[in-house]
Amino acid sequence: MSSSKFVTAAQAAELIRDGDTVGLMGGGGGLMEATHLFEAVQARFLATQTPRALTMVHALGIGDKKTKGMNCFAHEGLVRRVIGGHWVWSPAMQQLALENKIEAYILPGGVSSQLMREIGAGRPGLISHVGLGTVCDPRFGGGRMNEAAQDDLAEVVHIDGREWLRYKPFPIHVALVRGSSADEDGNISFEHEAANLDAQSLALAARNSGGKVIVQVAERLPRGALKAREVRIPSAWVDAIVVDPNQKTNYDIPFDPAFSGELTGAARLNSEAADHAREVAAAQDETTLRSPVAGEVAKVLARVGELSPAGAPVVTVVDLKDQWVVLNVREKQLQRFTMDAEFDGELPALPAEPGGQGGARQARFKVNYSAPLAQFATWRATRSDAGFDARTFEIHAQPLQPIDGARPGMTVRVK
């Protein structure tokens, strides 16, 4: 690396080694999240299968319940352990935890944040009453969330006759943090951010653990552009800086000075109203169902007000243009219905085509699927010395021309 601390996101991702403990910052919805860095680490792993066996530490929920935030790291092999204060925003990581493919731990969000400060100060962990009698108490789980997690993250101590929990410190090998701007020397400012969160504590924890501090910013400034009191993370703590000119206030809102306190009065109210409108639109978009095909709703499976879990069917949609007939055919009749064979049929529910001879609608079909049914559909011979057990096959056939007016469930008589 050159003397400059400015690198690409891909180069920054290369600084993370197998087995590292990586500290993350951010809040739900992309607030103060180094999204560009997260995606670079994911891209490196998908391309090279490295780094591996990482421990990820974060105080707040990070993600969008889809593909961003902690979901970027939810790949088997990339992560070995997660210590999180909030898991809701990452269903993909939750699934790895449920399947015991990672060690899953939870700590109170405030404890996680304050523990970074204690690690940065070189103190022997965080002593707090928060968590006593909860899952974080080693007598009630020690922060473990699944069978793969075996360690206690805290221990009970007694000071002046009172019980406390001592949350144990651990080294932070890499901190992925975010700021607003960086000057040529590597000083970091937060002037356009909505909050500082635990950026300084996390950076100091990595620095005093002998680790690396990687910062994502939106803007690169010349030397001397930042005043001393504007610097939130000094250059001495910083190892690498990645500029993302597309950095947003959060996932759905581009830079908004109202969030960072740079707007006041009527201008701030107008900005907040516009942000609220975007949030409402995003929420409505999440509740809109989009069918993968153009068709007709055949059955509604969920009732108004009912909560449907992810993956559960809500409605059945039928593509009326995708027509086929299903036949159950015994083996001795199968020669007529080989693959690509054609046959004639009629639909009693539909009238004949105009100009026809009356009666039912006529159509020609072509076989495109053939497979034996289960043993229950086998015709058994009544005598072992005569006949044989005849299997039944399921045959699918499509009409050579679309049948106007055909509906699911209509009968087709084979001629």
C-alpha positions in Angstrom: 0.0 0.0 0.0 1.2 3.5 -0.7 1.7 6.1 1.9 -1.9 7.3 1.2 -4.5 5.8 3.4 -7.1 6.0 0.6 -7.8 2.6 -1.0 -10.6 0.9 -3.0 -13.2 -1.1 -1.2 -11.8 -4.3 -2.6 -8.3 -3.4 -1.3 -9.8 -2.7 2.1 -11.5 -6.1 2.2 -8.1 -7.7 1.6 -7.0 -6.4 5.0 -9.3 -8.8 6.8 -7.7 -12.2 7.6 -9.1 -15.6 8.4 -10.3 -15.8 12.0 -10.4 -12.1 12.6 -12.8 -10.5 15.0 -14.5 -7.7 13.1 -16.4 -4.9 14.9 -19.3 -3.3 13.0 -21.3 -0.2 13.6 -24.7 0.9 12.2 -28.4 1.0 13.0 -31.4 -0.6 11.4 -32.2 0.7 7.9 -28.6 1.7 7.0 -28.0 4.4 9.6 -24.2 5.0 10.0 -23.5 1.7 8.2 -20.4 1.2 6.0 -22.5 -0.5 3.4 -19.9 -0.3 0.6 -17.3 -2.0 2.8 -19.8 -4.7 3.9 -20.6 -5.5 0.2 -16.9 -5.6 -0.7 -16.2 -8.2 2.0 -19.1 -10.3 0.7 -17.9 -10.0 -2.9 -14.4 -11.1 -1.9 -15.7 -14.2 -0.1 -18.0 -15.2 -2.9 -15.2 -14.9 -5.4 -12.3 -16.4 -3.3 -14.0 -18.1 -0.3 -11.9 -15.9 1.9 -11.8 -14.5 4.6 -13.2 -17.4 6.7 -14.2 -18.1 10.3 -14.8 -14.4 11.2 -16.3 -13.3 14.5 -18.7 -10.4 13.9 -19.5 -8.0 16.7 -22.3 -5.3 16.6 -24.3 -3.4 19.2 -27.4 -2.5 17.2 -29.5 -4.2 14.5 -27.8 -3.9 11.1 -29.7 -4.7 7.9 -32.9 -4.4 5.9 -34.3 -7.9 6.5 -33.3 -8.7 2.9 -29.7 -8.5 1.5 -28.0 -5.6 3.3 -26.2 -5.1 6.6 -25.5 -8.3 8.5 -27.1 -10.2 5.6 -23.9 -9.5 3.6 -22.0 -11.8 6.0 -24.6 -14.5 6.2 -22.6 -17.1 4.2 -21.6 -20.4 5.6 -17.8 -20.4 6.1 -17.4 -16.7 6.1 -18.6 -16.3 9.7 -17.9 -18.6 12.7 -19.3 -16.5 15.5 -21.7 -13.5 15.9 -22.1 -11.4 19.0 -25.0 -9.1 18.4 -27.1 -6.8 20.4 -30.0 -7.1 17.9 -30.7 -9.8 15.3 -34.1 -8.9 13.8 -32.7 -7.1 10.7 -30.8 -10.2 9.4 -33.1 -13.2 8.8 -30.3 -14.9 6.8 -27.9 -14.7 9.8 -30.8 -15.9 12.0 -31.2 -19.0 9.8 -27.5 -19.9 10.1 -27.9 -19.6 13.9 -31.0 -21.8 13.9 -29.1 -24.4 11.9 -26.1 -24.2 14.3 -23.8 -23.3 11.4 -22.5 -20.4 13.5 -22.0 -19.7 17.2 -24.7 -17.2 18.1 -24.6 -14.9 21.1 -26.5 -11.9 22.3 -25.6 -9.0 24.6 -27.6 -5.9 25.5 -27.0 -3.2 22.9 -25.7 -0.7 25.4 -23.5 -3.3 27.0 -22.0 -4.1 23.6 -21.3 -0.5 22.8 -19.8 0.3 26.3 -17.7 -2.9 26.1 -16.0 -1.5 23.0 -15.1 1.6 25.1 -13.6 -0.6 27.9 -11.6 -2.7 25.3 -10.3 0.6 23.8 -9.2 1.8 27.3 -7.5 -1.5 28.0 -9.7 -2.2 31.1 -10.6 -5.7 32.2 -14.1 -5.7 30.6 -17.3 -4.0 31.5 -18.8 -4.3 35.0 -22.6 -3.7 35.0 -25.8 -4.8 36.7 -27.5 -4.9 33.3 -28.2 -8.4 32.3 -28.4 -10.0 35.7 -31.1 -12.6 35.8 -31.4 -12.6 32.0 -30.1 -14.8 29.2 -26.8 -12.9 29.5 -26.3 -14.1 33.1 -24.0 -17.2 33.0 -26.4 -18.9 35.3 -29.1 -18.5 32.6 -27.3 -19.0 29.4 -24.3 -16.7 29.4 -25.5 -15.0 26.2 -25.6 -18.2 24.2 -28.4 -18.5 21.6 -27.8 -21.9 20.1 -26.1 -25.2 20.8 -23.0 -24.2 18.8 -22.3 -21.4 21.2 -20.4 -22.9 24.2 -18.7 -19.9 25.9 -20.0 -17.6 28.6 -19.5 -14.0 27.6 -19.9 -12.8 31.2 -19.2 -13.9 34.7 -20.8 -13.0 38.0 -18.6 -11.0 40.4 -19.2 -9.6 43.9 -18.1 -6.1 44.8 -19.0 -4.6 48.2 -21.5 -7.3 48.8 -23.4 -6.8 45.6 -23.6 -9.0 42.5 -22.4 -7.6 39.1 -21.8 -9.1 35.7 -18.3 -8.7 34.2 -18.6 -8.8 30.5 -15.2 -10.2 29.3 -13.1 -8.2 26.9 -11.7 -9.6 23.6 -9.5 -8.1 20.9 -11.0 -6.3 17.9 -8.8 -7.1 14.9 -10.7 -5.0 12.4 -13.2 -2.1 12.8 -15.4 -1.2 9.9 -16.8 2.3 10.7 -18.3 5.2 8.8 -17.8 8.9 8.7 -18.7 11.9 6.5 -15.4 13.2 5.3 -11.6 12.4 5.4 -8.8 14.8 4.7 -5.5 13.8 3.0 -3.9 13.0 6.4 -6.7 10.5 7.3 -8.6 12.6 9.9 -12.3 11.7 9.9 -15.3 14.0 10.5 -19.0 13.2 11.1 -20.6 16.5 10.1 -23.2 14.9 7.8 -24.1 11.9 9.9 -27.3 11.5 11.8 -25.5 10.1 14.8 -22.0 9.2 16.1 -23.1 5.8 17.6 -20.1 3.9 18.8 -17.7 4.8 16.0 -15.0 6.3 18.2 -15.2 3.5 20.8 -15.0 0.8 18.1 -12.1 2.5 16.3 -10.2 2.9 19.6 -10.9 -0.8 20.5 -9.3 -1.9 17.3 -6.4 0.4 17.6 -5.5 -0.6 21.1 -6.0 -4.3 20.2 -3.3 -3.9 17.6 -5.9 -4.2 14.9 -6.9 -2.2 11.8 -9.4 0.7 11.5 -11.1 0.9 8.1 -13.4 3.9 7.5 -15.9 4.5 4.8 -16.6 8.2 4.0 -18.6 10.1 1.3 -16.0 12.8 0.6 -12.2 13.2 0.3 -11.0 16.6 1.4 -7.6 18.4 1.0 -5.1 18.6 3.8 -6.2 21.3 6.4 -9.8 21.4 5.3 -11.0 20.0 8.7 -10.7 22.1 11.8 -9.4 20.4 14.9 -12.7 20.4 16.6 -14.4 18.8 13.6 -12.2 15.7 13.8 -13.9 12.8 15.4 -11.5 10.0 14.6 -7.8 11.2 14.3 -5.6 9.9 11.5 -3.4 8.1 14.0 -6.1 5.6 14.5 -6.9 5.1 10.9 -5.4 2.5 8.6 -7.5 2.7 5.4 -10.1 4.9 4.0 -12.7 4.1 1.3 -14.6 6.8 -0.5 -18.2 6.0 -1.5 -19.7 9.1 -3.2 -23.1 7.4 -3.2 -23.2 7.1 0.6 -26.7 7.8 1.9 -28.2 8.8 5.2 -29.8 5.4 5.2 -30.9 2.8 2.6 -34.0 4.7 1.4 -33.0 8.3 2.0 -30.1 10.1 0.3 -28.1 12.7 2.2 -30.6 14.8 4.3 -29.2 17.7 6.3 -32.3 17.5 8.5 -31.0 14.3 10.0 -27.5 15.7 10.8 -29.0 18.9 12.3 -27.8 21.1 9.5 -31.4 22.3 8.8 -33.6 24.3 11.1 -37.0 25.8 11.1 -39.3 25.5 8.1 -36.6 23.9 5.9 -36.2 21.1 8.4 -40.0 20.5 8.6 -40.3 20.3 4.8 -37.4 17.9 4.6 -38.8 15.7 7.3 -42.1 15.6 5.6 -40.5 14.5 2.4 -38.6 11.8 4.2 -41.7 10.6 5.9 -43.5 10.3 2.5 -40.6 8.2 1.2 -40.7 6.0 4.3 -44.5 5.5 3.9 -44.0 4.6 0.2 -41.3 2.1 1.1 -43.5 0.5 3.8 -46.4 0.2 1.3 -44.0 -1.3 -1.2 -43.1 -4.0 1.3 -46.8 -4.9 1.7 -47.6 -5.1 -2.0 -47.8 -8.6 -3.4 -46.5 -9.1 -7.0 -47.4 -12.2 -8.8 -44.5 -13.9 -10.8 -47.0 -14.5 -13.7 -49.8 -12.6 -15.3 -52.9 -14.5 -14.4 -56.1 -14.8 -12.4 -56.5 -15.2 -8.6 -57.9 -18.7 -8.1 -57.9 -18.9 -4.3 -57.2 -16.5 -1.5 -55.5 -18.5 1.4 -54.9 -15.7 3.9 -57.6 -13.6 5.7 -57.6 -9.9 6.2 -55.5 -9.1 9.3 -53.8 -12.5 9.4 -50.0 -12.6 9.8 -48.4 -14.8 7.1 -44.9 -16.0 7.7 -42.2 -15.7 5.1 -42.6 -18.3 2.4 -46.2 -19.1 3.2 -48.6 -19.0 0.2 -51.1 -16.2 0.4 -53.0 -16.5 -2.9 -53.0 -19.0 -5.7 -52.6 -17.4 -9.2 -53.5 -19.3 -12.3 -51.9 -18.4 -15.7 -54.8 -19.2 -18.0 -52.5 -19.2 -21.0 -50.4 -22.0 -19.6 -52.8 -24.9 -20.4 -52.3 -28.6 -20.0 -54.2 -31.8 -19.3 -53.3 -34.5 -16.8 -54.1 -38.2 -17.6 -53.6 -41.3 -15.5 -52.7 -44.1 -17.9 -52.2 -47.8 -17.3 -49.1 -49.4 -18.8 -51.0 -51.4 -21.5 -52.3 -48.1 -22.8 -49.0 -46.2 -22.6 -47.8 -46.9 -26.1 -50.4 -44.3 -27.3 -49.0 -41.6 -25.0 -45.3 -41.7 -25.5 -43.3 -38.5 -25.2 -44.2 -36.0 -28.0 -47.1 -38.2 -29.1 -50.3 -36.4 -30.2 -53.9 -37.2 -29.6 -57.3 -35.7 -29.9 -59.6 -34.7 -27.1 -62.8 -32.8 -26.4 -64.0 -30.5 -23.7 -67.6 -31.1 -22.9 -67.9 -27.8 -21.0 -67.1 -25.7 -24.1 -69.2 -25.4 -27.2 -67.8 -26.4 -30.6 -65.8 -23.8 -32.5 -67.9 -21.6 -34.9 -68.3 -23.5 -38.1 -67.9 -26.9 -36.3 -70.4 -29.7 -36.4 -71.8 -29.0 -32.9 -71.2 -30.8 -29.7 -68.1 -30.2 -27.5 -64.9 -28.2 -28.3 -62.3 -30.3 -30.1 -58.6 -29.9 -29.5 -55.3 -31.7 -30.3 -52.8 -32.3 -27.6 -49.1 -33.2 -27.4 -47.5 -35.2 -24.6 -44.7 -33.4 -22.7 -44.3 -35.3 -19.4 -44.5 -38.9 -18.4 -43.7 -40.5 -15.0 -45.0 -43.5 -12.9 -47.3 -42.8 -10.0 -46.6 -44.3 -6.6 -47.3 -47.9 -5.8 -50.8 -47.1 -4.5 -51.8 -46.6 -8.2 -50.5 -50.0 -9.3 -53.1 -52.4 -10.7 -52.3 -55.8 -8.9 -52.7 -59.1 -10.7 -55.3 -61.4 -8.9 -53.3 -64.5 -9.8 -49.5 -65.0 -9.6 -49.5 -67.4 -12.6 -51.5 -65.1 -14.9 -51.2 -61.4 -15.7 -48.9 -58.9 -14.2 -48.9 -55.8 -11.9 -49.6 -52.8 -14.1 -48.2 -49.5 -13.1 -50.1 -46.3 -13.7 -48.4 -43.3 -15.3 -49.1 -39.6 -15.0 -49.2 -38.0 -18.4 -49.1 -34.2 -19.1 -50.1 -32.9 -22.5 -50.4 -29.4 -23.8 -52.9 -28.3 -26.5 -51.2 -27.5 -29.9 -53.3 -24.3 -30.0 -54.6 -22.3 -27.0 -58.2 -23.2 -26.1 -60.3 -20.1 -25.6 -62.5 -20.3 -22.6 -60.7 -23.2 -20.9 -60.7 -23.1 -17.1 -58.8 -25.0 -14.5 -60.6 -28.2 -13.5 -62.4 -28.8 -16.8 -62.7 -32.3 -18.1 -61.0 -33.5 -21.3 -62.3 -36.7 -22.9 -59.6 -38.5 -25.0 -60.9 -39.7 -28.3 
